[in-house]
């Protein structure tokens, strides 16, 4: 397992993070087995969100963890996210102080833990009041219920707006990123062009996070654009899959491993959110984190996904 720096802290964390979105359908016994096997592989960092399975994913994980005395809370890093409210008549986002605090209380109850290592704000709230976020973070930190904070799917100026009032470091930004879904790369390469990839849709978030020592967590690392599914083995990305197969053969690993290596080989020291409940697939993803692609291999995969170099 590759390890990376966590934000601007001195803490080293696994590059591969099991994502818990699909845990809501797992029996508690299977969840317990998964936690143990993942830990043996070095994967002790988990990514939750209060909306995953409408809270069921956190509940199953919490029940499995709490029922096993051999699992020590201090040996694991558990993060969750809040801010998306799907419980009302109309879905909306909310970063109000009371909403954040009440969300964390629910998360802790479902996870059966006294604290979160990290809390992320899930999606930008258009009606955000930074003072409200700051007050919530201060209270959660003072009470010991949350140790560190970050965001998800935020642009640079949205982070800067929060930092106007928030005194805690925002150490993580979780962003969608895969070989085909990589505008954060394309807009940095196709500078001063009129090509599709030159459009800056994220405010140069990659460079911003590197400058500010914010760890990028890549979610949906094997996803095609427009939610068309996994690109691995897809006829829609025949050239990419051919390149993946050839590079994988050179390294003696699976295409899943190479698709992972493409992300973890970037010098930004990203983490990969591995949303799989299959231990064998998790093993392949972890194996990929240990591979350092050459510049030529990295660019070959990038170009084979349909991107261009000016």
N, C-alpha and C positions, 0 to 999 in steps of 0.2 A: 504494500500500500504506500502510495506517495503521500507525504504530509506537506502542508502549506501553512504560511503565516495566516493567523486570523486577524484581519483588519490591521490596525496599527498596534495591536498587542504583541507580546512576545510569545504568545501561545501557539504551539504547533497543533494543527488539527488534520484529520483525514481529508484527502482530496475527494473521496467518494462518500456521499451522504445518502443513506436510505431515505427516500421520500415516502411519506405515509398515506398518500391520497387514496390508495387502493386497499388499505388495511382494514377497511370497514367490513369486508366480507370474510375475513380470516377467523377461524375458531381460535379461542384463547390459547389452546395447546399448540397450535401451529405457530402462533405469534411468538410464544415462548421459545420454541425451537428456532425460529428465525432469528430472534435476538441473540441467542447463544451462538449460532453458527456465524452470524454476521460479526459478532464480537471477536470470534476466533480469527476472522479475516482482517481484523483491525478496524472494522466499521462500527464505531461506537457513538456516532454523531447522527441524530435523527431530526428530520424536518417534518413538523406537523403544521396544521392550520385548523382553526376552530370550525371551518366549513367542510372539512374533509369528511364525507359520509355524514354530514350534519352533526358532527361531534362523535360519531361512532368509532372512527379510526383512533382518536385519542383514548376513548373509553376502553377499547379492546387492548390497545398497547398498555394502558395503565393497569388493567386487570392482570395482564400477563406478567408485567414487571413486578407488581406488588405481591403477587402470589408466589414469587420465587426468591427466597432469602439469599440465594447465591449471587443474585444481581445487586451490585452496590451502586446506589444512585450517583456517588461521586466519581464513578468510573465512566459515566456517560455524559454526553453533551446533548441536551434536549432543547430544541427551539420550536416555537410555534408562532403563528401569525394571526392577526385579527384586523378588523376594519371593514369586512364585507358582511353586510346584514341581509340575509335572505329570509328572515322570519316574518317580515311585515307584508302588507298587501303588495308593495312595490319594492323590489330589491334596490339597495342603495349602499353607499360607502359612508362610514362615519368615524371620525377621529376625535370626537368629543371626549373630555376627560372621563366622565362617568361611564361612557360606553367602553372605552379602553380598559378601565379598571374592572368593570363587571365582566368583560370578555376574559380577562386574565383569571379572574376568580373561577369562571366556568372551566377554563382550560386546566387549571391546577386540580380542580375537583375530578375532572374526567381522567387526567393522567395520574391521579393519586400521588402527587408530589407536592412538596412545600414551595418549590421554586422552579422557574425556568432559567436556563442558562442564557438564552437569547429570546427576545421578543421582536418580531418584525411587523411593520405596518404593511398590510397585504397589497392594497391598491391605493393610489393617490386619491384622496378625498378632495373634490373640487371646492368644498366648503370648509376646508381645513383652517383652523385657527391655531397657529403655532403655540400660542400661550396655553391652550388646552392640552396639547400633546405634551408640552414641557411639564405642566402640573401633574399629568398622569405618570409620566416617566419618573419624576422626582418622588412621588408617593410610592410607586412600585419598587424603585431602587431602595428607598429608605426602609421599607418594610421587609426587604430581602426577598421579595417575591419574584423579582427579575434582576439578573446580574448585568446583562448587556443588551444593547438595542441595535436595531437596524431597520432597513426598509426593504420593500419588494416592488419591482416594476416602477421605480422612480427615476425621473430625469434629474440632471444636475441642479437646475434652478429650484426644483421641488425640494431637493435635499437642502439646498442653501436656505430656502425659506424656513424649513423646520429648524435649522441650526441658528436662525435668528434668535430663537428662544430656548431651544433644547440644549442643555449644557453637557449631556452625555455624548460620547463619541458614537456615531452611527457607523458600525464596523462592517456591515453587510448590505449588499444590494442584490436581490434575487431577480434575475432577468432571463427571459427565454433566449436560448442560444443553442444552435446545432450547426452542422456544416451547411445545410441549405438555408437555415434561418439565421443569417449572420450579417445583418445590415450594419451592426456596430463595427464590423471589419470593413465591409464594402464602402461605407461612406468615408472611411479614413484612407482608402486606397484610390477611390475614384474622385479625388479632390479636383475641383475646378472643371468637372465634366458635366454633361447633360444626360448621362446615362441613368438608368433606373437605380442602380446601386449608389449613385452619388447623393441621393436624397438623404439628408441628415434627419432621421426620424426620432433620434434619442438625445440630441444635444451633446454629441460626442461623449456619451456616458462611459465608454471603455477608457478613454484617456483620462477623464475626470476621476474615475474610481482608482486608477493607478496613481494619479497625482495625490489623491487624498488618502491613500492606503485603505481603501474600502474593498473588502473581498467580494468578488462577483460569484454568485452561486447560479450555475446554469441549470435552468429547469427545462423539461422536455428536450433532453439532449439528442434524441433520435427522431424528432418530429419534422415532418414536411411543413411547408408554408400552408396557411389557411386551414390548418387542422385536418389535413388529408390523411393523416396516419403516419406510421413509422416508415422512414425512407429505406431502412435495411431490407433488401430483397424486393423493393418496389420497382415495377417496370417504369414508373415515372422518373426514376433516377438510375437508369441503366448504366450510364457512364460512371456515375459515382460508385455504384456497387461493383462495377468491374475494377475500378481503381482500388477500392477497399479490399477486394478479394486478392489482388496482386500484392498490395502492401502487406496485408495480413499474412500471406504465404511467405513473404520475405522475413517476417518476424516470427512465424510459427504460432500465430494466435488467431482468434476469431475476428470477423469484421466488426463485431460489437466492441471488441477491445480497441481496435484501431480508430473507430469513430469516437471513442472516449479519449484516446491518446491525442486526437486532433484538438480537443478542448484543453486537456491538462498540459499539453506541450507549450501552450501560450505562456509567455513570461509574466502575465498578470497573476499567475498562481490562483486560478479559479478552482472552485469546488464544483463537482457535478452532482446534481440531485438525481439519484437513480431510483425512479419510481417503479421498482419491480418487487414482486413477492417471491420470485424464483431465485433461490440461492445460487444455482449454477450460473445464471445470467449475472448475478451480482459478482460472482467470482471473476467472470470475464471482464466486467466493467472495472473491477479493482485491478486486474492484470493490466488493462489498458493504461491505467494511471501511472504504471511503472515504466512505460515505454516513452522514450523521448524521440519524437519524429524529427527527421532532418528538415531543413528549410525546403528542400526540393519535394520531399514527401508531403509536407504540410500544404504547400502551394498546389501540388498536383491534386490533392483531394478537394481543395477549395475551388479550383478551376473546373474540376469534373462535376461539381454541383451546379454549374451553369453561371458562376460568377466570372468576371473579366478582370484583366489587368490592363490599364490604359496604355 
